[in-house]
């Protein structure tokens, strides 16, 4: 899965993927990238099924979420 995002500051951040019941199914640290726009390829766990999920980018007190659909 490719994820594009923008970091406002060069501080630590994390990408998290949640199922619709609120369980975190993936977490990836995106530290040391610096401020600006980034595109990462994130490997998905093999047991993760097709469906709708929430992707969250957390950095300091800021959290942005996006609903995504995974189809394999």
N, C-alpha and C positions, 0 to 999 in steps of 0.2 A: 504494500500500500504506500503510495506517495502522498506526503503531507506537506503543504506549503503554509508558511506562517511568517509573521514578522515579530521580532523581539524589539521592544522599545529601549531596553537597556542591556548592557553586557553582564547581566547577573544570572544566577542559576534559574532554570525553568524546567518544567516537566510536561510531557505529553501523557495523557491518561485516556484509556478507552473503557467505557462503562456499558454494561448491558442495560436493557430497559428497566430492570429491577434494581438498578443502582449498584450492582456489584462491579468492582474494578476488575477487568479482565486483562489489562495490559498497562504497564507503566514504563516510560522511557525518559531518562534524564537527557536534557539537551543543554548541558552546561558547556561553557567555553566556546560558544558559537559567535558571540559578539552581537551587537545591535544590528538590526537590518532584516532583510528578507532572506529566508532560508527554505530549501526544499529537501526533505529527508525521505529515504525509503525505510519504512518500518516493517519488519517482519511480523506476521501475525501468527499466533499459536496455532498449531495444526488442528487442535480440537475446537477452535472457534468456528461456529457454524454461520451459515447465511443468516442475515437479518439486519435489523436496525439497531444502531448503537449511538452513543454520545461520545464525541471526541472533545477532550478538554485540554487547553493549554493554560498552565498556571505559571505565573511569574510574579513574585512578591505578592502584593495584595490584589493583583489583577487575574481574573480567570475569564477566558473566552471559550464558549462551547459551540459545537456544530453537530447537528444530527447527520449521521452518515449511514449508508446502506452497504453492506458487504455481500457480494455475490461471487462465488467461486466457480 
